[in-house]
Amino acid sequence: MRTTILFLGTTDGLVTYTSTGPMVNRTAHILHGQTLTAISALDAETLLVSIAEADALQSFDGGRSWQIAAYEPTAILCVVSVA
């Protein structure tokens, strides 16, 4: 069964929802207190976010750790489908 992951940038961080079948569950809320202005995801592990009045950040482990990114994303919503 295919799993779909929705990454949603908000005014209070990054919220992640996961769907496997008809149910959608909120699975994470990270970067609390940060206003995300854009987000991009290459896959479920590789994320890039732009934070208002701050450096863009990138994660290569699904958001468990972050580092300053070399460039900024432009999308505000990102959906990743994984097998």
C-alpha positions in Angstrom: 0.0 0.0 0.0 1.3 3.5 -0.9 1.9 6.0 1.9 1.4 9.7 1.2 3.1 12.3 3.3 1.9 15.9 3.4 4.4 18.6 4.6 2.6 21.8 5.6 4.5 25.0 6.4 2.6 27.1 9.0 3.1 30.2 11.1 4.1 27.8 13.9 6.5 25.4 12.2 6.2 22.4 10.0 3.3 20.0 10.4 3.4 16.5 8.8 0.4 14.4 8.0 0.7 10.7 6.8 -2.0 8.8 4.9 -2.0 5.1 4.2 -5.4 4.3 2.8 -8.4 6.4 3.8 -7.1 7.7 7.2 -5.0 10.8 7.5 -3.0 11.2 10.7 -0.9 14.2 12.0 2.4 12.6 12.6 4.8 15.5 13.5 5.0 19.1 14.4 8.5 20.5 14.3 10.3 23.9 14.1 7.8 25.3 16.6 7.6 29.1 16.8 9.0 29.5 13.2 6.9 31.0 10.4 7.6 28.9 7.3 7.2 30.8 4.1 8.0 28.0 1.7 8.8 24.3 1.6 10.2 21.8 -0.8 10.6 18.0 -0.4 12.7 15.8 -2.8 11.4 12.7 -0.9 10.3 11.8 2.6 13.8 12.5 4.0 15.1 15.5 2.0 13.4 18.7 3.0 14.1 22.4 2.4 12.2 25.2 4.3 12.3 28.9 4.1 11.7 30.7 7.4 10.5 34.3 7.7 13.3 36.7 8.5 15.8 33.8 8.9 18.0 31.5 6.9 16.5 28.6 4.9 17.1 25.2 6.4 17.5 21.8 5.0 17.1 18.3 6.5 18.3 15.0 5.1 16.6 12.8 7.8 12.9 13.7 7.5 13.2 16.8 9.8 14.9 15.2 12.8 17.9 17.6 12.3 18.4 20.8 10.3 21.3 22.8 8.9 21.5 26.1 7.0 20.6 25.6 3.3 22.4 27.0 0.2 19.2 28.1 -1.4 15.5 28.7 -0.6 12.4 26.9 -1.7 9.3 28.6 -3.3 6.4 26.2 -2.6 4.1 26.5 0.4 2.8 23.0 0.4 4.5 19.7 -0.5 3.1 16.2 -0.9 5.4 13.1 -1.2 4.2 9.7 -2.1 6.3 6.7 -1.1 5.8 3.0 -1.9 
